[in-house]
């Protein structure tokens, strides 16, 4: 964690949500698969992270395995906060691959702008919210098997999003 320069006090919340959306008959196991939340207090400065995961229903509810959700680093500089996160979870059903993402979000609290970059799998759908405002939304592609093969299939770079 790094801090320098004057700043005004503000509480920020970043949510990184993965979900399989019901887009028709070809999608199975719909619902939330993971949610990583980062709570940031710019006055201290400090940040905390938490996560929750969904289930896989194969007649019985199977919990996720291999959960790894990290706030890898955070940088406070003046009115800018930069957050770098990574997330990974998997179903106990071994034919399904891992859900995974890596994101960096740069927030300018004075100008009310955010920039996000990173990458994720084709499946499931991915949403990033800052204080409840959607900064990024990617609708899933691929299938439950092919959409989870590999890492960083979708490259993300979105700029100047007002929150």
VOGU-3710 file (C-alpha; in Angstrom, 3 decimals, decimal comma):
1> xxxxxxxxxx> 0,000/0,000/0,000  1,319/3,427/-0,913  0,041/6,867/0,151  1,165/10,349/-0,775  -0,288/13,813/-1,013  -3,442/15,530/0,227  -6,846/14,017/-0,355  -10,427/14,354/0,674  -12,126/11,610/2,640  -14,308/9,179/0,740
11> xxxxxxxxxx> -15,605/5,642/1,159  -15,499/3,566/-2,020  -16,814/0,085/-2,743  -15,707/-2,037/-5,692  -17,604/-5,230/-6,531  -16,321/-7,835/-9,002  -19,199/-10,191/-9,829  -19,222/-13,337/-11,948  -22,485/-14,987/-12,899  -23,876/-17,387/-15,454
21> xxxxxxxxxx> -26,833/-15,607/-17,017  -29,860/-17,372/-18,407  -29,493/-16,650/-22,115  -31,491/-19,639/-23,347  -31,464/-23,401/-23,262  -27,709/-23,841/-23,778  -26,745/-22,290/-20,432  -26,681/-24,445/-17,324  -25,908/-23,624/-13,717  -27,274/-20,072/-13,906
31> xxxxxxxxxx> -26,728/-17,684/-11,030  -24,009/-15,854/-9,135  -20,704/-17,724/-9,121  -18,553/-15,247/-7,190  -18,555/-11,766/-5,737  -15,383/-10,081/-4,510  -15,893/-6,807/-2,645  -13,213/-4,235/-1,894  -14,080/-1,559/0,663  -11,788/1,470/0,505
41> xxxxxxxxxx> -11,471/4,347/2,968  -9,424/7,142/1,412  -9,164/9,078/4,686  -7,050/6,467/6,491  -6,094/5,202/3,764  -7,067/1,534/3,983  -8,837/-1,258/2,164  -10,370/-4,621/2,998  -11,583/-7,450/0,810  -14,197/-10,160/1,173
51> xxxxxxxxxx> -15,785/-12,703/-1,135  -18,673/-15,091/-1,505  -19,252/-17,904/-3,983  -22,217/-19,699/-5,487  -22,939/-23,394/-5,847  -23,107/-26,035/-8,568  -26,344/-28,022/-8,559  -26,032/-31,613/-9,779  -28,967/-32,943/-7,778  -27,118/-31,821/-4,663
61> xxxxxxxxxx> -25,581/-28,421/-4,032  -21,801/-28,586/-4,406  -19,732/-25,718/-2,989  -16,929/-24,073/-4,913  -13,321/-25,237/-4,585  -9,965/-23,607/-5,196  -11,209/-20,183/-4,099  -8,504/-17,550/-4,378  -9,620/-13,928/-4,245  -6,868/-11,369/-3,709
71> xxxxxxxxxx> -6,467/-7,657/-3,274  -2,976/-7,856/-4,761  -2,095/-4,224/-4,194  -3,583/-0,796/-3,712  -1,937/2,571/-4,314  -3,182/5,886/-2,872  -1,745/8,990/-4,607  -3,489/12,322/-4,128  -7,001/11,976/-5,545  -6,214/8,712/-7,335
81> xxxxxxxxxx> -6,650/5,196/-5,988  -5,361/2,223/-7,992  -6,597/-1,244/-7,055  -5,280/-4,521/-8,475  -7,304/-7,696/-7,841  -7,417/-11,300/-8,934  -10,076/-13,929/-8,484  -10,415/-17,640/-9,099  -12,991/-20,272/-8,203  -14,038/-23,635/-9,555
91> xxxxxxxxxx> -16,836/-26,155/-9,355  -16,346/-29,531/-7,683  -17,470/-30,983/-11,036  -14,048/-31,482/-12,617  -15,188/-31,174/-16,263  -15,823/-27,478/-15,651  -12,717/-25,269/-15,709  -11,822/-22,433/-13,351  -13,487/-19,048/-13,390  -10,693/-16,489/-13,316
101> xxxxxxxxxx> -9,988/-12,777/-13,682  -7,347/-10,105/-13,181  -8,383/-6,453/-13,024  -6,768/-3,119/-12,282  -9,102/-0,207/-11,532  -7,798/3,372/-11,399  -10,196/5,793/-9,664  -9,854/9,579/-9,706  -12,120/10,675/-6,851  -11,803/14,386/-7,653
111> xxxxxxxxxx> -12,745/14,093/-11,348  -15,234/11,209/-10,694  -13,604/9,067/-13,391  -12,564/5,420/-13,388  -10,512/3,307/-15,776  -10,460/-0,470/-15,675  -8,186/-2,910/-17,432  -7,362/-6,585/-17,185  -8,627/-9,878/-18,490  -10,970/-12,785/-17,783
121> xxxxxxxxxx> -12,433/-16,002/-19,201  -15,214/-16,000/-21,828  -17,588/-17,571/-19,296  -19,303/-16,533/-17,096  -20,526/-12,937/-17,347  -18,371/-10,363/-15,545  -19,483/-7,102/-13,924  -17,451/-4,447/-12,101  -19,337/-1,901/-9,976  -18,005/1,160/-8,182
131> xxxxxxxxxx> -20,354/2,417/-5,461  -23,170/0,571/-7,255  -22,466/2,098/-10,690  -21,593/-0,415/-13,414  -18,110/0,317/-14,757  -17,820/-2,838/-16,849  -20,211/-5,531/-17,987  -19,308/-8,441/-20,257  -21,965/-10,945/-21,260  -20,721/-14,529/-21,302
141> xxxxxxxxxx> -19,738/-16,331/-24,463  -18,633/-19,898/-25,074  -20,070/-22,905/-23,255  -19,657/-24,187/-19,716  -16,706/-26,253/-20,952  -15,099/-24,154/-23,739  -15,707/-20,762/-22,089  -13,579/-21,744/-19,078  -10,582/-23,186/-20,914  -7,472/-21,038/-20,747
151> xxxxxxxxxx> -6,793/-17,785/-18,938  -7,369/-14,185/-19,964  -9,414/-14,938/-23,094  -11,078/-11,504/-22,964  -8,866/-8,397/-22,678  -10,463/-5,409/-20,948  -9,662/-1,699/-21,289  -12,373/0,886/-20,642  -11,736/4,526/-19,825  -13,406/7,671/-18,500
161> xxx> -16,387/6,104/-16,798  -18,217/8,530/-14,522  -19,377/7,270/-11,133
//
